[in-house]
Amino acid sequence: MSLPVLYSFRRCPYAMRARLAILASGLSVELREIVLREKAPEFLTSSPKGTVPVLVLPSAVIEESLDVMLWALDNSDPEGWLVMPEAGYDWISRCDGPFKTALDHTKYAVRYPDLNPEQER
């Protein structure tokens, strides 16, 4: 039986957290590092949006890091990472939502010429 395939990029923080959860779960995956300027055709076939991480399972494709983390920890959570107060999930939502949006507006300010990068920061 073949392992699930995790497409990743070593410096992407979202791919890092997916890899960390998989490591903590003790599950095995085949890790395939992506070269962002030369995305492999099989990667783009699995995930046309072309962002990492992407976990390819026999019956599904998981394209969001939090979903990859939940998949891993729902399968095996020996350290009890999912046992946290609701405030922990609130922090994850805040970081994935408003913080990430403001970060993108600051980091990629040229893509958002109508926004004030200082205000976004």
N, C-alpha and C positions, 0 to 999 in steps of 0.2 A: 504494500500500500504506500502510495506516495504522500509526502508531507504537504501540509498547506504551504503556500508560497507567500512570503511577505516581501513586497517591493518597498524599498526604503532608500533614504538618503542620509548619510551619516551625520550631517550637520543640521538637519531639520528637527526642530524641537518636538514637533508632533510625531514624527517617526521615532524619535528617541523615547518618548513616553510610551509608545506602542511596544517598542522593543523591550523596554524596562518591565512592562506588565507581563509580556510573554516570558521573559526570564524569571520573574517572580513566581509565575504560575508553574514553572517547570515543564511547560509544554515545548514541543519541538516544532520548528518550522524551517523551511528552506529560505534562507535570506538571500535576496537578490538586490544588490545595490544598483541604483539608477544613476546614470550620468544625465543630468538635467538637460543638457544641450543636445543629447543624442538618445532620446528615449526609445527603448526597445519596442519593436512592433507588438510583441506579445503582452507587454505592459499596457500599451495603449488599447489593445483589444480588450483587456480585462477592465480597464478604467479609462475611458476616452477623455475624461477631464485632465488626466495626466499629472495628478498631484499625489504625493506620498503622505502617509503610508497607505498601502493597499494590501489586503489579505485575501488571497484567492483560496477558497475552500472548494471541495468537490461539488457542493450544491449551492454556493453563494459567493458573492464578492462583497467584502466589507471595505468601504472607502473612507471612513472617518476614524481618526486616531482613538477617540473616546470609545467608539463602537468596537474597535480592535481590542482595546484594553478590557472592556466589559466581556467580550467573547472569551478572552484568555482567562480572566479571573472568575467568570461564571463557570468555566470548566474546571478550574483548580485555583484555589485561593488559600494556600497553606499558611500565609502570614496574616490572613484576615483583612486584607486591604479594603475590601468592600464593606467591612463593618466599621462605618464611620458615622458621625452625626450628620444630620441633614445639612448643617452649615458647611460641611466639606463639599457636598454636592453643589451647594450654592456658590462656593468659591470657584469650583470648576466651571460652572455656567458663566460666572462673571468674567473669568479669564478667557473662556472660549468665545464669549459674546462681545460685550462693549470694549473690553480691554484689547482684544485681538483686532477689532475694527479700528480703534484709535491707533494702535501700533502700526497697522498697515497704512493708515492715512499719514502717519509720520515717516515711516521707513520708505514708503513709495510715494512720496509727496508729488512727484512729477505726474503720477497717474490721476491725481486729484487736484487739478489746478484751481478749482473753485473753493477748496478748503484751506483754512489757515493752519499750516503744520504746527505752529507754536501753540495754537489753541487745542489742537488734537493731542499734542504732547501733554 
